[in-house]
Amino acid sequence: MNQSGIFRRVKPNVWQWTINGHNYSIKRYANKGTADKVRIVHQQLKKASFPNILPVIASDDPTAIVQPWASNVRAVKFNRIEERTKTLDLLYKLHATNSDINWSEFGVFLPQYDLQLKWQDRLSKFKAKKEQIARFLGEPAVDQLIIYAEQALKSMQPVKNKKPTILHGDVVHHNFLMTEKGKVYLIDFDLAAVGHAEDEIIMWMHRVLPHVDYNLPKLLEEQPLLQGFPKEHLLAIRYPNELLREWLYVDVIATQRKAAFVEELVAFTKVALSSWPKLWYDSGSVK
């Protein structure tokens, strides 16, 4: 890579590179395999004329992904109906690329996505930290989370007889960038995998439910695309994924930020747990 120009570090592994009046993003990975995966995903999506990605620019650094710097964009806001709609529509379009691309052929780079196995592992890690988390949250609340997670895993129905497709793998709001004109781009395919579209839609629903007060019927009515979602797979909503993930994240928070983070997380967890009985019922009674 040309080492001239100006480099400004914006994250531990991300730089803004300015050269000849143009700005680029450089993201370096710990291993070449992840960078290769991101390149292949972009190559295939480009062939499929998928318009909602930023181009990848050729680089002589095999561990780096270079792209145009996205200016005048912001992360979407899941508390806005129209932005929830745009991100869901974008995911459906991403998953529909399996009509043009046999994503299973790229198994060397794209791992198989197993949601149930992933959640079993997350629950095991949460149980291992039960005492530590209980010091902040209280043992009854921790036990509640474990019971909900265990029962949800038992009720989950595997997706059958569906053609696998590409899954983005991390549908957090800041991986959807919106321009001033309202176009949404999907970025950071680091965790991309091959699996069933229903699993990623469930992950999206987990992300947005706190923004609709965990009102599942409201979300289903608001989003026409969800009205055809298989009812048996809605049972996966019962797993308290966001809560388990965030509590496991406490360990990596810098000491100076940990107290404030935990205080917010305790409040977030209490609100979620107060909503879970109704969410549990709603997920099994949708007509």
Beta strands, then each sheet from edge to edge (+ up, - down):
strand 1: 6-11
strand 2: 14-19
strand 3: 22-28
strand 4: 64-68
strand 5: 73-75
strand 6: 165-167
strand 7: 176-179
strand 8: 184-186
strand 9: 193-195
sheet 1: 1+ 2- 3+ 4-
sheet 2: 5+ 7- 8+
sheet 3: 6+ 9-
end
